[in-house]
Amino acid sequence: MKISNLTPRFWVAAALLGFTLLLGAIGPLIVNTDPNAVIGGLYDPPNGSSIAMWLGTDNEGQSVMANLVYGIRTSLWVGLVAGAVATLIGVIIGLVSGYVGGYVDDILSALTNIALAIPTLIVIILVSVALQTRTPTILALVIGFTAWPWLARAVRAQSTSVRTREHIDVARLSGARSITILAWDVLPYLLSYVVMAFVLQVSAAILFEATLSLLGLGPSGSVSLGIMLYWAIAWGSIRTGAWWAFLPPTIMLSIISFSLLLLQSSLDEVFNPRLRRGRAKRKVAEGAPQPVDERLAVASPQAGEAPALETPVTSGGGR
């Protein structure tokens, strides 16, 4: 991937994600306040007395700013772990199913189709209800283990087309093992798609966690953006006008989702040569001068000149 191929959308997405990651990484160190500590009353408005009070307090008198930076960290952790697990499972099942074929493909395809037929959110809700303890990591694993089927189907289709290429036949004839061929000859052709799929998995996992938290099934003993919204709605912050309790987590969830979707879209344009050529043609077309009709240029008189009359020229002299 060349730097010159990166679009402005990629840099916008990278800047937004970098800001979010930085806020989640060093935000707790800057705020330096325990998110569970009571520092004020019920829905105290924002003030500049300290960093912890920049966004006021919530329904329990805790710092909204402290909860926000810790919530960003929790939501990003859930998204990254769940995205990595779902991508890993989907890639392994899709590669093996598409490359091996035969009864292995039939079994894995049937398993994938069954998993696709079951609504993912319903499964996650049922499993979350059954869990005694829902830490962020456990919740991320639950989301990851249920979000892989669509990726497995897509990777299977791609690996099925790759396995018939000549370099794969050469690798087989050279005596390479199947796992080596999958890792060094098949997977590199799918790497761009896997990266984009991972970005989408992270975005979906963060929204899944927020949905579970709004239903009261979020990570226990931790604060996340979804849990902040749950308590803000439960205690009527919208009705009472305490915008600082629900607006910051809503904005951060929107920024994270938008930046991840924008990143996926820009990566698709970077990795896809057809989209790159189309973008290059549009730039050339926008920068090209407009065509001028030569006949109009010749016939049009200069300013201050009378139009010239054309006289017919006859061959062999005139009479």
N, C-alpha and C positions, 0 to 999 in steps of 0.2 A: 504494500500500500504506500503510494508516494504522497508526499506532503502536498504536491501540486494538485493532486486529485481530490483533496479534501474541500468540501463545499462550505460556504458561510453557515449553512444550517448545522454542520458538524461542529464548528467552533462555538456557535451559540449553545448547542446542547452540551458540549464539553465544559463551557464556562458555567452553565447552570448546575451541572452535576458536580463540578469542582467546588463550587460554592456550598452546595448541600453537604458534600463529603467533609469539607473543611469545618462547616458548622457542627456536624455531628462528631467530628474527631476532637477538635480543640474547644468547642463551645462549652462543655462542662468545666473545663479548666478555667475559662475566662469568667463564666458566671460564678463558679466556686460556691454553689449553694446546693444543699441536699434537696432533691425534688420532693421529698416527703416531709421536709421541715415546714412548720407553720410560721409564717413571717408576717401575717396580717389577718384581716377579717374576711368576711364573705364578699367576694367579688370587689375587692378594693381596686379602684381605677389605676391605670398606669401613671407613674410619676418618675422623675429623674433622681430620686434620692439614692438609688443604687442600681446596679445592673440587674439584680434580681427583680426589681420592681418596674423595669422598663415596660413590661406587659401586664402589670398588675397581678392580682391573685385570683385563684379559682374558687370553687365551691367550698373547699376546705381551708382556705387561707394560705395555700401553697403557691410558690412562685410559678407563674405561667411560663416565664422565660426559661427557668430551670427545667420544667417539665418538657418544654419544646425541644431543647437541645438534646436531652436524654431520649425523648420520644423519637427524634430523627435518627439517632444512633440505633435504637431498637428496631425501628421499621426497616432501616437499610440492612441491618444484620439479618432479619427475617427474609427480606427479599433476596439477598446475595446467597444465603445458605439454601433456601428453597429453589432458587434459580439454578444453582450449581447441581443440586441433587436431581432435579427434573431433567436438566440437560444431559447429565451423565447417563441416567437410566434410558432416556429416549434415544440417545446416540448409540449406546451399546445394543439395545434391542433392534433398532432400525438397521444398524450395520450388519449384525449377524443375520437378521431375517433377509435382508436384500442380497447379501453376498453368498450365503450358504444355499438358500433356496430349498426346494423339496419339502419334506415333511416338517423340517425345522421352521421354514417360512410359513407353512400352514398353521402350525401351533402358535407361533409368535403373532402372526396376523390375527388369528382368532382372539388371542388374549388382548391385543390392542383394540380390536373392534368392540369387544365386551366392555373394556374400560372406557372407550369413547361413548358407548351407549348410556353409561351411568353418569348423571350430572355431577360434576366435580365438586361444586359448592355443597351439594347435599351430603356427599361423602365426608367432606371436611367438617361440616357441622356435626354430623353424627359421631365422628371420631373424637372431635373436640369435647362433646358432651360426655363421652365415655371416659375421657382422661381424668385422672385424679389431680395431676399437676400439669399445668400448661406453661412451661418456661418458653422464652422466645425461641430457643434452639429446637425444642420438641415440636412446637407449633410449626416452625420452618420445615422440619423433616416431614410432618404430616402433609403439609402443602406440597412439598417436593415429590413425595411418593404417590401423589394423586394427580399431578399435572403433566406427566410425561407422554400420554398416549398420542396427542396430535403431532408432537415432534418425532416420535418413533415412526409414525406413518410417513411423514415427509422425508425423513432420512432413509427409510426403506426404499422409497421411490427413487431417490437420488443414487443410492448405492447399487440398485438393480441396473441402472443405466451405465454406471461406471465399470461394473465387473466385466462387461463385454468388450472393453477397450484392449488395444494391443499390448500396452505396457503391463496390464494385469496378466495376460497370457504369458508374456515373457517372464514375469516374476514367478508364475507357477512352474514353468519349464525349468527355471533355474533352481528349483527345489526349495523356495522360500515357504515358510509355514504360513498358514492362513492368518494367524494373529499378526504376523509381521506384515503381510500384504495389507491387512485392514488398517494397521497403524501407519504405514509408510507410503502406501500406494493409493488407498481409497479415501481415507480420512482427509488428507490434504486438499482433495478436490471439493470436499464438503465443508471446509473450515470456515469459509465466509458465511455460509448459511447457518452454521452452528453458532457463530458469534452473534449474528442477528437474532437467532432464536433465543439465545441466553439473555439478551437484553429484554426481549419481550417477556420471558419467564420471570425475570426480576420485577418488572413492572406489574405483572399480573399477581405475583406473590404479595407485593406490598398492598395492593388493593384487596386481595383476599384477607390479609391480616386486618386491614381496616374494617372490612365487612364483618368479620368475626367479632372484633372488638365492639362494634356498634350493636351487635346482638348479645353482648355480655360474655363472649367466649374468647376474649383476648388473652394474651399472656398474663399469668397471675404473678403478682409480686414485682411487676415491671410497669413502666409507663411507655406508651407508644402514641403515635399520632392518632390512631383509631380510638384508643382508650381516652385520650383527651376529649375527643369529640363525643364519646359515649357519656362521660360525666357532664360535659357542657349541656348536652341535650336533656339528660335526666334531671338536672337541676334548673332547667329553664333559663339558661343564660340568654338564649335568643329572645325569649319573651320579656325578660327584664332589661334587655338592652346592653348586657355585658358582652360586647362584641369581642373584647380581648381574650375571652375564654374559648371561643369557637373559630374565630376568623384566622388566627395564626396557624393552627394545625391544618385547617382547610386549604390555606394558601400553600403551605409546604407540601401537602399531598398533591396538589395540582401541579406545582413546580416539578416535583420528582417524576410524576407520571408524564407530564408534557415533555420534559427533557429526555426521558428514556425513549419515548415514542419518536421524538425528533432525531435522536441518535440512531435509532434503528432505520429510519427513513433515509438519513444521510449516508449510513453505511451501505444501504442497498444501492444508492447511486454511485458510491465509490467502488464497490466490488463488481457492479454490473457494467461491463464495457459498453453495452448498447445504450444505457442511460448516460454514460460519460460522453459517447459520441453525439448523442442527441443534444446534450448540454453544450458541447463545443460548437455544433452546427448553429445552435440558437445564438451563441455569442458572435459567431462570424456573421450571421445574417443581420444581427442588430448593429454591428459595426461597419457593415459594407455600405458604400455610397449608393444612393438611389440611381438606377439606370436613367440615362438621358437619351431622348430620341435625337439621333444625329441630324435628321432632316429638319426638326424644329430648331436645333441649334444653328444650322446653316441659314435657314430661312428667316430667323428672327433678327431684326435689325438692332444695332447698338443704339444706345440712348442718343437722341439728337440727330439721328440719321434717317433719311427717307428710305422706305422699303425699295429694294432693287427689283426691277421688272425683268422677268426671265424672257429671253428672246430665243425662239427655236432655232436650232442649228441644222442646216440642211446639208447633205453631202453633195459634192460636185459644184458648189458655189451657188449663189443666189441670183435671182433675176432682178 
